[in-house]
Each structure stands twice: as structure tokens, then as C-alpha cells.
């Protein structure tokens, strides 16, 4: 019985790792999409602020 339980625990760990990886990868994809959308805007804002003598 302990061996079977240990195998079940290993299986659940692998499943959790797979879910964790897929979750992380989806978060990375979202971050990359946001960076592609908003980094150019942020770059333009920061460059315009740096050029602007009032700011």
C-alpha cells in the first residue's frame, strides 16, 4: 500500500508541474503580448518626457 500511495503522489506531482508550467507559459505569453502592445507607447512617452524641458 505505501508503494501505491507513493506512485499516486508522484503522479499528482507531475500533473501539478505540468499545470504549473502551462500556467507560467500562458502568463509569459500575456506579458509578451502586453509588452508588444504597450512598450512602444511607454518608450515614446519616456523619450518625449526626456526631451521635454518642462518635465
C-alpha positions as CSV (number, residue, x, y, z in Angstrom):
1,X,0.0,0.0,0.0
2,X,2.7,2.6,0.7
3,X,4.3,2.0,-2.7
4,X,1.0,2.5,-4.4
5,X,0.4,5.7,-2.5
6,X,3.9,6.9,-3.3
7,X,3.2,6.3,-7.0
8,X,0.0,8.3,-6.7
9,X,1.9,11.1,-5.1
10,X,4.5,11.1,-7.9
11,X,1.7,11.2,-10.5
12,X,0.0,14.1,-8.8
13,X,3.3,16.0,-8.5
14,X,3.9,15.5,-12.2
15,X,0.4,16.7,-13.0
16,X,0.9,19.8,-10.8
17,X,4.2,20.5,-12.5
18,X,2.6,20.3,-15.9
19,X,-0.2,22.6,-14.9
20,X,2.3,25.0,-13.3
21,X,4.4,25.1,-16.4
22,X,1.4,25.7,-18.7
23,X,0.2,28.4,-16.3
24,X,3.6,30.1,-16.3
25,X,3.8,29.8,-20.1
26,X,0.4,31.4,-20.5
27,X,1.4,34.2,-18.2
28,X,4.6,34.7,-20.2
29,X,2.6,34.9,-23.4
30,X,0.3,37.5,-21.8
31,X,3.3,39.5,-20.6
32,X,4.9,39.4,-24.0
33,X,1.6,40.5,-25.7
34,X,1.3,43.4,-23.3
35,X,5.0,44.3,-23.9
36,X,4.5,44.3,-27.6
37,X,1.4,46.5,-27.3
38,X,2.5,48.9,-24.6
39,X,6.3,49.1,-24.6
40,X,6.3,51.2,-27.8
41,X,3.9,53.6,-26.1
42,X,5.9,53.7,-22.9
43,X,9.1,54.3,-24.9
44,X,7.6,57.1,-26.8
45,X,6.2,58.7,-23.6
46,X,9.6,58.3,-21.8
47,X,11.5,59.8,-24.8
48,X,9.1,62.7,-25.1
49,X,9.4,63.3,-21.3
50,X,13.2,63.2,-21.5
51,X,13.1,65.7,-24.4
52,X,10.6,68.0,-22.8
53,X,12.4,70.6,-20.6
54,X,9.3,71.3,-18.5
55,X,9.2,67.7,-17.2
